[in-house]
Amino acid sequence: MFNEFNLENLENSKVELEQLLNDSKKKIDKLLNIENKTYENFVKPYEMIGEGINDYLTPIFHIDSVKNSEITQKVYEDCLPLISDYETEISQNDNIYRSLKDIQDKDYISLNDIQKKVLENEIRDFKLSGCHLDKKNKKKLKELNLKLSELSHKFSQNLLNATNSFEMIIDDYEDVKEIPKSDLELAKFEENGKIKYKFTLQMPSYIAYITYGTNREKREEIYKAYCTRAPENGKIIEKILSLKDEKVKILGFKNYASYSLATKMAKNETEVVTFLEELAKKGKNRAVEELDEIKEFAKKDGIEDLKSYDLSYYSEKLKKEKYDLDEEYYRPFFEQNSVLNGFFNFLYEVFNIKFTKTDAKAWDEKVQVYNISENDKVIARIFIDLEARKDKRGGAWMNNWHSYYINDKGEEQLPTAYIVCNFPPSSENTVSLLRHSDVVTLFHEMGHALHHLLSKVPEAMVSGISGVAWDVVEFPSQFLEYFSYDKEVLKLFAKHYETGEILSDEAIDRIIKAKNFQSSLAMLRQVEFALFDFELHQKLYKSEDEVQALLDSIREKYAVIKPPVYNKFQNGFSHIFAGGYAAGYYSYKWAEVLSADAFYMFIDSGKVLNKEIAVRYKDIVLKNGGSKNMDELFFEFANREPSVDSLLKIDGIIS
């Protein structure tokens, strides 16, 4: 029913991949020789060839992120040129493009809407890949794609190496006295009979010190280490920008931003910039007030010049004073397994889907594997890897492995996906206690996973998250996040891991009230990142200095606190230099408008656990995957266009 996760033969991946790609080329050549091509005899088998490659390759690339080693790096680096070459060669194959175009023209009336969408997307992507170019430019494009893949991987590896290379050792308890007990336990070690504490740039450890570290100099030390990581990435950014600009000019675009928008819901560059500037303008005055409040609060400690490395520390203290919200008080109520099981109960309650643990093989003993069923029928599988490890890339993400589809024999292929987070690790002596923000992250990644796993689209190319416009792919994840602030939902799993006591109404109210604490500052920060990303790709910035000058100019306009000059945030901005978000980081806010509006339907119904609306959302938005444009699906679900004001209201920025 499901392919097992098995990488015992990892070292041989290059040889196996070469064989698979050669076989795939032969199969495609055979398809191209069919005289009377139809959707059934050409497009469907062509689609299956692509799926076969994806199914083989995903675990190989995935393992490099979750169990990074010299072997995984070597295998990744060996396989990358092979797949890059293959994809470029296929995407520039004029015969495939013309065959798809002929089928679209000849059979348009007899094709169903999903098949039409597959052809529309594929034909567009072939054009974007340069299949219309002459031989010389095709060769150039192939070289550029490979170089860009290698540079992105190098950017990511530099960041991981830099993250792992830093340690801050503290031997004075006074400097760690405010740090929550569970974080302190993880940091504690003994050397020469003395208790010391080690903090690293791994996210749980970094957050612990920057938020609760008493010593201001130590806070700056770890902050500086974090925001000056991988300085060599500055030169890599120069190369990436130059190569991307060269690539899109060959393809006939004036800049990378317009190339990026060809596959998105936003219509043009002006619409994106106007949208972001509108958010910034509506949020800035409130953000200034929020910052002034922190500054006043910090003065009680004699801090007259609040710096970036003070923000988290004094924000946390202010939040605690305003809402009596102590993260450490809550963590015993958010034990990892309890959260997971309660989360599954919630998903059953609203979406009628059931999670059953299975002993299927994974890449680490801490990974949990579940089969998902609907009406007693198994429909999907999910791998959940929640805890931070040294050999694991930072952050949180969902990775799709298999897609749902009906193959050319009429059989169902069931979907699979991975969720990866970096929550505090458990050990023999300590359980993994989450912050509420970790719970929010888990809901977010599950939103992505369900978008992929609940698909019922028979064509793999537009099933699940495949074919979904990049600027709306965050809609289902952000939508699910909102439920992690609801009282009824939290009561399903917020139980003290030792006593079984359920988190009180009063304690939950504090979380809900604190949700919009500094929401304008947070929004402005996201807008700053999004504008920097988008404008960076609207023309060619040739040097590190030019890149920095752009970031400084955006901060001058919109940031309410300026970071120190040594802050090189861009060198760690892996979303756009090592992920798929180049000229697309605005997507988070763009999609948030849809998610906030969708969640308002539950609020307006007077019942957040409204199964009727949830099932409607599942049947319209999730099950249709990428088979229809998201603006159509949203309208079908909500019977109206989305409104920016819903987002500003839900964030407490306007009333």
TABELNOR-V376832 format. One record per residue. RES is the residue in one letter. SS is DSSP state (hx for helix, st for strand, lp for the rest). OMEGA is omega in whole degrees, -180 to 180 (* if undefined). Layout:
BEGIN
[[RES/SS/OMEGA] [RES/SS/OMEGA]]
END
This chain:
BEGIN
[[M/lp/178] [F/lp/171] [N/lp/179] [E/lp/176] [F/lp/-175] [N/lp/180] [L/lp/-179] [E/lp/-177] [N/lp/-172] [L/hx/-177] [E/hx/-179] [N/hx/-173] [S/hx/-177] [K/hx/-179] [V/hx/-179] [E/hx/-179] [L/hx/177] [E/hx/-180] [Q/hx/-179] [L/hx/-178] [L/hx/176] [N/hx/178] [D/hx/-179] [S/hx/178] [K/hx/179] [K/hx/180] [K/hx/180] [I/hx/177] [D/hx/180] [K/hx/179] [L/hx/-178] [L/hx/179] [N/lp/177] [I/lp/-176] [E/lp/-178] [N/lp/-175] [K/lp/176] [T/lp/177] [Y/hx/-175] [E/hx/-174] [N/hx/180] [F/hx/-173] [V/hx/-177] [K/hx/178] [P/hx/177] [Y/hx/178] [E/hx/-179] [M/hx/178] [I/hx/179] [G/hx/180] [E/hx/-180] [G/hx/179] [I/hx/180] [N/hx/-179] [D/hx/-179] [Y/hx/-170] [L/hx/-174] [T/hx/-180] [P/hx/-178] [I/hx/178] [F/hx/-180] [H/hx/-175] [I/hx/179] [D/hx/178] [S/hx/-171] [V/hx/178] [K/lp/-172] [N/lp/178] [S/lp/177] [E/hx/-180] [I/hx/-178] [T/hx/178] [Q/hx/-178] [K/hx/-180] [V/hx/178] [Y/hx/-177] [E/hx/177] [D/hx/-175] [C/hx/-175] [L/hx/179] [P/hx/-179] [L/hx/-176] [I/hx/178] [S/hx/177] [D/hx/-177] [Y/hx/-177] [E/hx/179] [T/hx/-179] [E/hx/-179] [I/hx/-175] [S/hx/178] [Q/lp/-178] [N/lp/-176] [D/hx/180] [N/hx/178] [I/hx/-179] [Y/hx/-178] [R/hx/177] [S/hx/179] [L/hx/180] [K/hx/179] [D/hx/180] [I/hx/178] [Q/hx/-178] [D/hx/-171] [K/hx/-171] [D/hx/-171] [Y/hx/-176] [I/hx/-176] [S/hx/-179] [L/lp/174] [N/lp/-173] [D/hx/-178] [I/hx/178] [Q/hx/177] [K/hx/-180] [K/hx/177] [V/hx/-178] [L/hx/179] [E/hx/180] [N/hx/-176] [E/hx/-179] [I/hx/176] [R/hx/-177] [D/hx/176] [F/hx/178] [K/hx/-180] [L/hx/180] [S/lp/175] [G/lp/-179] [C/lp/-179] [H/lp/-174] [L/lp/175] [D/lp/-174] [K/hx/-177] [K/hx/-179] [N/hx/176] [K/hx/179] [K/hx/-180] [K/hx/-180] [L/hx/179] [K/hx/179] [E/hx/-179] [L/hx/-180] [N/hx/-180] [L/hx/180] [K/hx/-180] [L/hx/178] [S/hx/-179] [E/hx/-180] [L/hx/178] [S/hx/180] [H/hx/180] [K/hx/177] [F/hx/-178] [S/hx/-179] [Q/hx/177] [N/hx/-179] [L/hx/179] [L/hx/-180] [N/hx/-180] [A/hx/179] [T/hx/-176] [N/hx/-172] [S/hx/-175] [F/lp/172] [E/st/174] [M/st/-178] [I/st/180] [I/st/179] [D/lp/179] [D/lp/-177] [Y/hx/179] [E/hx/-177] [D/hx/-177] [V/lp/-170] [K/lp/-179] [E/lp/-176] [I/lp/-180] [P/lp/-175] [K/hx/-176] [S/hx/177] [D/hx/-179] [L/hx/178] [E/hx/-179] [L/hx/-177] [A/hx/-170] [K/st/170] [F/st/-178] [E/st/179] [E/st/-178] [N/lp/176] [G/lp/-179] [K/st/177] [I/st/177] [K/st/-177] [Y/st/-178] [K/st/176] [F/st/-177] [T/st/177] [L/lp/170] [Q/lp/-168] [M/hx/-179] [P/hx/-178] [S/hx/179] [Y/hx/-179] [I/hx/-178] [A/hx/-177] [Y/hx/-176] [I/hx/-178] [T/hx/-174] [Y/hx/-176] [G/lp/-174] [T/lp/-174] [N/lp/-176] [R/hx/179] [E/hx/179] [K/hx/177] [R/hx/179] [E/hx/-179] [E/hx/-177] [I/hx/177] [Y/hx/-178] [K/hx/179] [A/hx/-178] [Y/hx/-173] [C/hx/171] [T/lp/180] [R/lp/172] [A/lp/179] [P/lp/178] [E/lp/178] [N/hx/177] [G/hx/179] [K/hx/178] [I/hx/177] [I/hx/178] [E/hx/-178] [K/hx/-179] [I/hx/-179] [L/hx/-179] [S/hx/-179] [L/hx/179] [K/hx/179] [D/hx/179] [E/hx/-179] [K/hx/-175] [V/hx/176] [K/hx/177] [I/hx/-178] [L/lp/175] [G/lp/177] [F/lp/-179] [K/lp/179] [N/lp/-177] [Y/hx/-179] [A/hx/-179] [S/hx/174] [Y/hx/-179] [S/hx/-176] [L/hx/-180] [A/lp/-179] [T/lp/-176] [K/lp/-178] [M/lp/179] [A/lp/-171] [K/lp/-178] [N/lp/-177] [E/hx/-178] [T/hx/-179] [E/hx/-179] [V/hx/-177] [V/hx/179] [T/hx/179] [F/hx/-178] [L/hx/-180] [E/hx/177] [E/hx/178] [L/hx/-178] [A/hx/-178] [K/hx/-178] [K/hx/-176] [G/hx/-168] [K/hx/-178] [N/hx/179] [R/hx/180] [A/hx/178] [V/hx/178] [E/hx/-179] [E/hx/-180] [L/hx/179] [D/hx/179] [E/hx/178] [I/hx/-179] [K/hx/179] [E/hx/-178] [F/hx/-178] [A/hx/180] [K/hx/178] [K/lp/179] [D/lp/-179] [G/lp/179] [I/lp/-179] [E/lp/-179] [D/lp/-177] [L/lp/-179] [K/lp/-179] [S/hx/-178] [Y/hx/175] [D/hx/-170] [L/hx/-177] [S/hx/-177] [Y/hx/-178] [Y/hx/175] [S/hx/-180] [E/hx/179] [K/hx/180] [L/hx/179] [K/hx/-180] [K/hx/-179] [E/hx/-177] [K/hx/-172] [Y/hx/-175] [D/lp/-175] [L/lp/180] [D/lp/-178] [E/hx/-175] [E/hx/178] [Y/hx/-174] [Y/hx/-170] [R/hx/177] [P/lp/179] [F/lp/-179] [F/st/175] [E/st/-169] [Q/hx/-177] [N/hx/178] [S/hx/179] [V/hx/-177] [L/hx/-179] [N/hx/178] [G/hx/177] [F/hx/178] [F/hx/178] [N/hx/178] [F/hx/-178] [L/hx/176] [Y/hx/-178] [E/hx/-175] [V/hx/-175] [F/hx/-180] [N/lp/175] [I/st/-173] [K/st/179] [F/st/179] [T/st/-177] [K/st/179] [T/st/-179] [D/lp/178] [A/lp/-177] [K/lp/176] [A/lp/-173] [W/lp/180] [D/lp/-177] [E/lp/180] [K/lp/-179] [V/lp/178] [Q/st/-177] [V/st/-178] [Y/st/167] [N/st/179] [I/st/179] [S/st/178] [E/st/-176] [N/lp/177] [D/lp/178] [K/st/179] [V/st/-176] [I/st/-175] [A/st/176] [R/st/179] [I/st/175] [F/st/-175] [I/st/-177] [D/st/-167] [L/st/-168] [E/st/179] [A/lp/174] [R/lp/-178] [K/lp/-177] [D/lp/-175] [K/lp/178] [R/lp/180] [G/lp/176] [G/lp/-179] [A/lp/-180] [W/st/171] [M/st/178] [N/st/179] [N/st/179] [W/lp/176] [H/lp/174] [S/lp/171] [Y/lp/171] [Y/st/172] [I/st/-176] [N/lp/-175] [D/lp/175] [K/lp/-180] [G/lp/-179] [E/lp/178] [E/st/169] [Q/st/-178] [L/lp/-176] [P/st/174] [T/st/179] [A/st/176] [Y/st/168] [I/st/-180] [V/st/176] [C/st/177] [N/st/-179] [F/st/179] [P/lp/-177] [P/lp/174] [S/lp/176] [S/lp/179] [E/lp/-175] [N/lp/-177] [T/lp/175] [V/lp/179] [S/lp/-180] [L/st/-174] [L/lp/166] [R/lp/176] [H/hx/179] [S/hx/175] [D/hx/178] [V/hx/179] [V/hx/179] [T/hx/180] [L/hx/177] [F/hx/-178] [H/hx/-177] [E/hx/177] [M/hx/176] [G/hx/175] [H/hx/-175] [A/hx/-178] [L/hx/177] [H/hx/180] [H/hx/-169] [L/hx/-177] [L/lp/-179] [S/lp/175] [K/lp/-179] [V/lp/-174] [P/lp/-178] [E/lp/-174] [A/hx/-174] [M/hx/177] [V/hx/180] [S/lp/-179] [G/lp/-178] [I/lp/178] [S/lp/178] [G/lp/178] [V/lp/179] [A/lp/-172] [W/hx/-176] [D/hx/174] [V/hx/-178] [V/lp/179] [E/lp/-177] [F/hx/-177] [P/hx/-179] [S/hx/-180] [Q/hx/178] [F/hx/-177] [L/hx/178] [E/hx/-175] [Y/hx/-179] [F/hx/-178] [S/hx/175] [Y/hx/-176] [D/lp/-175] [K/hx/-179] [E/hx/-178] [V/hx/-178] [L/hx/-179] [K/lp/178] [L/lp/-177] [F/lp/-178] [A/lp/-178] [K/st/-180] [H/lp/-172] [Y/lp/179] [E/lp/-174] [T/lp/-177] [G/lp/-180] [E/lp/179] [I/st/180] [L/lp/-174] [S/lp/177] [D/hx/-178] [E/hx/-180] [A/hx/178] [I/hx/178] [D/hx/180] [R/hx/178] [I/hx/-177] [I/hx/180] [K/hx/-177] [A/hx/-176] [K/lp/-176] [N/lp/175] [F/lp/180] [Q/lp/-179] [S/hx/179] [S/hx/176] [L/hx/-179] [A/hx/-179] [M/hx/-179] [L/hx/179] [R/hx/179] [Q/hx/179] [V/hx/177] [E/hx/179] [F/hx/-175] [A/hx/178] [L/hx/177] [F/hx/180] [D/hx/-174] [F/hx/-179] [E/hx/177] [L/hx/-177] [H/lp/178] [Q/lp/172] [K/lp/-176] [L/lp/173] [Y/lp/-165] [K/lp/-175] [S/lp/176] [E/hx/-179] [D/hx/179] [E/hx/178] [V/hx/180] [Q/hx/-179] [A/hx/177] [L/hx/-180] [L/hx/179] [D/hx/-178] [S/hx/179] [I/hx/178] [R/hx/179] [E/hx/-178] [K/hx/-166] [Y/hx/-176] [A/lp/179] [V/lp/172] [I/lp/-178] [K/lp/177] [P/lp/179] [P/lp/-175] [V/lp/-179] [Y/lp/-179] [N/lp/177] [K/lp/-178] [F/hx/-175] [Q/hx/-178] [N/hx/177] [G/hx/-175] [F/lp/-173] [S/hx/177] [H/hx/-174] [I/hx/-179] [F/hx/178] [A/lp/178] [G/lp/-176] [G/lp/-171] [Y/lp/-180] [A/lp/-175] [A/lp/-179] [G/lp/-179] [Y/lp/176] [Y/lp/-177] [S/hx/-179] [Y/hx/-179] [K/hx/180] [W/hx/-179] [A/hx/-179] [E/hx/177] [V/hx/179] [L/hx/-175] [S/hx/179] [A/hx/-180] [D/hx/179] [A/hx/-179] [F/hx/178] [Y/hx/178] [M/hx/178] [F/hx/179] [I/hx/-178] [D/hx/180] [S/lp/179] [G/lp/-176] [K/lp/-178] [V/lp/176] [L/lp/-177] [N/lp/-174] [K/hx/-177] [E/hx/180] [I/hx/-178] [A/hx/-180] [V/hx/176] [R/hx/177] [Y/hx/179] [K/hx/-175] [D/hx/-177] [I/hx/-174] [V/hx/-173] [L/hx/-175] [K/lp/-179] [N/lp/175] [G/lp/-179] [G/lp/-175] [S/lp/175] [K/lp/177] [N/lp/-174] [M/hx/179] [D/hx/176] [E/hx/-179] [L/hx/-180] [F/hx/-179] [F/hx/179] [E/hx/-179] [F/hx/-171] [A/hx/-176] [N/lp/177] [R/lp/176] [E/lp/178] [P/lp/-178] [S/lp/178] [V/hx/-177] [D/hx/177] [S/hx/179] [L/hx/-179] [L/hx/178] [K/hx/-176] [I/hx/177] [D/lp/178] [G/lp/-178] [I/lp/169] [I/lp/-179] [S/lp/*]]
END
